[in-house]
């Protein structure tokens, strides 16, 4: 359980009523982005407040009426996801820097220069973001922001988030391991043959092409048929 001195307030207002919980800032941001957390570590107190600074609590009966549950974890999740997490200036800077790095990493792994068909290095992407004066929202997920950001930095550098359509045939002895690899991506077709081999078609971000080719060839010792569907 996070110490009260280290906790921040997550606050939601609904129909004129205020609901506050004291939470670990890092875990609260994970909840905000849809990740699973240990609520015993998230909450500094198993209570919901009207005003946490004054120590005024909402009654259990009122909470059950408003949230249709008396489960503090469910109520806290609702307050965090639908409300605001009150971060300090330092915490906000920390989360913005972390989110910026995650966005740069995702773009670097998933996008390419359409002229050379090679990935852009992270520093080039960061420079383009700075030139484009990109605004990053600490409370939105990387996935919610990345497409808009790519559209903006297209004005600075040539960049594409296109996907490649891959078809593979994998021998039975390697099929299980390779199935786990390709299921990280969008599967278009999949068929297990009578001999245990796997035939599949999947979409892959163009910037990850070489990495995945290397991974599949390594996993099968080269015993794999790979075709790019034009």
C-alpha positions as CSV (number, residue, x, y, z in Angstrom):
1,X,0.0,0.0,0.0
2,X,1.3,3.4,-1.0
3,X,2.1,5.8,1.9
4,X,-0.4,8.7,2.3
5,X,2.6,11.1,2.0
6,X,3.5,9.7,-1.4
7,X,-0.1,9.5,-2.7
8,X,-1.9,11.9,-4.9
9,X,-5.6,12.6,-5.3
10,X,-7.7,11.1,-8.0
11,X,-10.9,13.1,-8.2
12,X,-14.2,12.8,-10.0
13,X,-17.3,15.0,-9.9
14,X,-20.7,13.6,-10.9
15,X,-24.2,15.1,-10.5
16,X,-22.7,17.7,-8.1
17,X,-21.0,15.2,-5.8
18,X,-17.3,14.9,-5.4
19,X,-15.4,11.6,-5.1
20,X,-11.7,11.4,-4.2
21,X,-9.3,8.5,-3.6
22,X,-5.7,8.7,-2.5
23,X,-3.5,6.8,-5.0
24,X,0.0,5.9,-6.1
25,X,0.6,8.2,-9.1
26,X,2.5,5.6,-11.2
27,X,-0.2,2.9,-10.7
28,X,-3.0,5.4,-11.2
29,X,-1.6,6.4,-14.6
30,X,-1.4,2.7,-15.5
31,X,-5.1,2.4,-14.6
32,X,-5.8,5.5,-16.7
33,X,-4.3,3.7,-19.6
34,X,-6.3,0.5,-19.1
35,X,-3.6,-1.6,-17.5
36,X,-4.2,-4.1,-14.7
37,X,-2.7,-3.2,-11.3
38,X,-2.6,-4.5,-7.7
39,X,-5.2,-2.3,-6.0
40,X,-3.7,-3.1,-2.6
41,X,-0.6,-1.2,-3.8
42,X,-2.6,1.5,-5.6
43,X,-4.7,2.8,-2.8
44,X,-3.3,4.7,0.3
45,X,-6.7,4.1,2.1
46,X,-9.6,1.9,1.4
47,X,-12.0,4.9,1.5
48,X,-13.6,7.3,-0.8
49,X,-13.7,10.9,0.3
50,X,-15.8,14.0,-0.4
51,X,-12.8,16.1,0.5
52,X,-9.6,14.0,1.2
53,X,-7.7,17.0,2.6
54,X,-10.5,17.6,5.2
55,X,-10.9,13.9,5.8
56,X,-14.6,14.0,4.9
57,X,-15.7,10.5,3.6
58,X,-18.5,9.5,1.4
59,X,-20.8,7.0,3.2
60,X,-20.7,3.3,2.1
61,X,-24.5,3.5,1.6
62,X,-24.3,6.5,-0.7
63,X,-21.4,5.0,-2.7
64,X,-23.3,1.8,-3.3
65,X,-26.3,3.8,-4.5
66,X,-24.2,5.9,-6.9
67,X,-21.8,3.2,-8.2
68,X,-24.1,0.2,-7.8
69,X,-21.3,-1.7,-5.9
70,X,-19.6,-1.5,-2.6
71,X,-16.3,-2.8,-4.0
72,X,-13.7,-0.1,-3.4
73,X,-11.5,-1.3,-6.2
74,X,-14.3,-1.0,-8.8
75,X,-15.2,2.5,-7.4
76,X,-11.6,3.6,-7.4
77,X,-11.1,2.4,-11.0
78,X,-14.1,4.4,-12.1
79,X,-12.9,7.6,-10.3
80,X,-9.4,7.3,-11.9
81,X,-10.5,6.5,-15.4
82,X,-13.4,9.0,-15.6
83,X,-11.9,11.7,-13.4
84,X,-8.5,13.5,-13.0
85,X,-5.3,12.4,-11.3
86,X,-3.8,15.5,-9.5
87,X,-0.1,15.3,-10.4
88,X,2.5,17.6,-9.1
89,X,4.5,19.6,-11.6
90,X,7.5,17.2,-11.1
91,X,5.3,14.2,-11.6
92,X,3.7,15.6,-14.7
93,X,7.2,16.3,-16.2
94,X,8.2,12.7,-15.4
95,X,5.1,11.2,-17.1
96,X,5.4,13.5,-20.1
97,X,9.1,12.5,-20.6
98,X,8.1,8.8,-20.2
99,X,5.2,9.1,-22.7
100,X,7.4,11.0,-25.1
101,X,10.0,8.2,-25.1
102,X,7.3,5.6,-25.6
103,X,5.9,7.5,-28.6
104,X,9.3,7.9,-30.1
105,X,10.1,4.2,-29.6
106,X,6.8,3.1,-31.2
107,X,7.2,5.4,-34.2
108,X,10.8,4.3,-34.7
109,X,9.8,0.6,-34.6
110,X,6.7,1.0,-36.8
111,X,7.5,3.6,-39.4
112,X,10.0,4.0,-42.2
113,X,11.3,6.6,-44.6
114,X,9.1,5.7,-47.7
115,X,12.0,6.8,-50.0
116,X,14.7,4.5,-48.6
117,X,12.4,2.0,-46.9
118,X,14.5,2.1,-43.8
119,X,13.4,3.0,-40.2
120,X,14.1,6.5,-38.9
121,X,16.5,6.6,-35.9
122,X,14.8,7.7,-32.6
123,X,16.9,11.0,-32.5
124,X,15.6,12.0,-35.9
125,X,12.0,11.4,-34.8
126,X,12.5,13.4,-31.6
127,X,14.0,16.3,-33.6
128,X,11.1,16.3,-36.0
129,X,8.6,16.3,-33.0
130,X,10.4,19.3,-31.5
131,X,10.4,21.1,-34.9
132,X,6.7,20.4,-35.3
133,X,6.0,21.6,-31.7
134,X,4.2,18.4,-30.9
135,X,2.0,18.5,-27.8
136,X,2.0,15.2,-25.8
137,X,-0.8,14.4,-23.4
138,X,0.4,12.5,-20.3
139,X,-3.1,11.1,-19.7
140,X,-3.7,9.6,-23.2
141,X,-2.2,6.3,-24.3
142,X,0.6,6.1,-26.9
143,X,-1.8,4.5,-29.3
144,X,-4.3,7.3,-29.0
145,X,-1.6,9.9,-29.9
146,X,0.8,8.3,-32.3
147,X,-1.2,8.6,-35.6
148,X,-1.8,12.3,-35.1
149,X,1.8,12.9,-34.2
150,X,3.0,11.0,-37.4
151,X,0.7,13.2,-39.5
152,X,2.3,16.3,-38.0
153,X,5.9,15.2,-38.4
154,X,5.2,14.2,-42.0
155,X,5.5,18.0,-42.6
156,X,9.2,17.8,-41.4
157,X,10.4,14.4,-42.6
158,X,9.2,11.7,-45.1
159,X,7.6,9.0,-42.9
160,X,5.1,6.2,-43.4
161,X,3.3,3.8,-41.0
162,X,2.4,1.4,-43.8
163,X,2.1,-2.3,-43.0
164,X,3.4,-5.3,-44.9
165,X,1.2,-8.4,-45.7
166,X,3.3,-11.5,-44.9
167,X,2.5,-15.1,-45.6
168,X,4.4,-17.9,-43.9
169,X,4.5,-21.7,-43.9
170,X,6.1,-23.1,-40.7
171,X,7.0,-26.8,-40.2
172,X,5.3,-28.6,-37.3
173,X,8.4,-28.8,-35.2
174,X,8.7,-24.9,-35.1
175,X,5.0,-24.0,-35.4
176,X,4.2,-23.5,-31.7
177,X,7.1,-21.1,-31.1
178,X,6.5,-19.1,-34.3
179,X,2.8,-18.9,-33.7
180,X,3.6,-16.9,-30.5
181,X,5.8,-14.6,-32.6
182,X,3.3,-13.8,-35.3
183,X,0.4,-13.4,-32.9
184,X,2.0,-10.2,-31.6
185,X,0.6,-8.8,-34.9
186,X,-2.7,-8.6,-36.8
187,X,-3.5,-12.1,-38.1
188,X,-5.4,-12.1,-41.4
189,X,-5.5,-15.9,-42.0
190,X,-4.4,-18.9,-40.0
191,X,-4.6,-22.7,-40.8
192,X,-3.1,-25.7,-39.0
193,X,-2.5,-28.5,-41.5
194,X,-2.9,-32.2,-40.8
195,X,0.9,-32.7,-40.5
196,X,1.0,-30.1,-37.7
197,X,2.5,-27.3,-39.9
198,X,1.1,-23.8,-39.8
199,X,0.1,-21.6,-42.7
200,X,-0.6,-18.0,-41.8
201,X,-0.9,-14.5,-43.2
202,X,-0.4,-11.5,-41.0
203,X,0.2,-7.7,-41.2
204,X,3.5,-6.3,-39.9
205,X,4.6,-2.7,-39.5
206,X,7.0,-2.0,-42.3
207,X,9.6,-0.7,-39.9
208,X,9.8,-4.1,-38.1
209,X,10.2,-6.2,-41.3
210,X,13.9,-7.1,-40.8
211,X,13.6,-7.7,-37.1
212,X,10.8,-10.2,-37.6
213,X,12.4,-11.9,-40.5
214,X,15.5,-12.4,-38.4
215,X,13.4,-13.7,-35.4
216,X,11.4,-16.2,-37.5
217,X,14.5,-17.5,-39.3
218,X,16.3,-17.8,-36.0
219,X,13.4,-19.7,-34.4
220,X,13.1,-22.1,-37.3
221,X,16.9,-22.3,-38.2
222,X,15.8,-21.1,-41.6
223,X,13.2,-23.8,-42.1
224,X,10.4,-21.5,-43.0
225,X,8.8,-20.3,-46.2
226,X,8.1,-16.5,-46.1
227,X,6.4,-14.5,-48.8
228,X,5.5,-10.8,-49.0
229,X,2.0,-10.4,-50.5
230,X,2.1,-7.4,-52.9
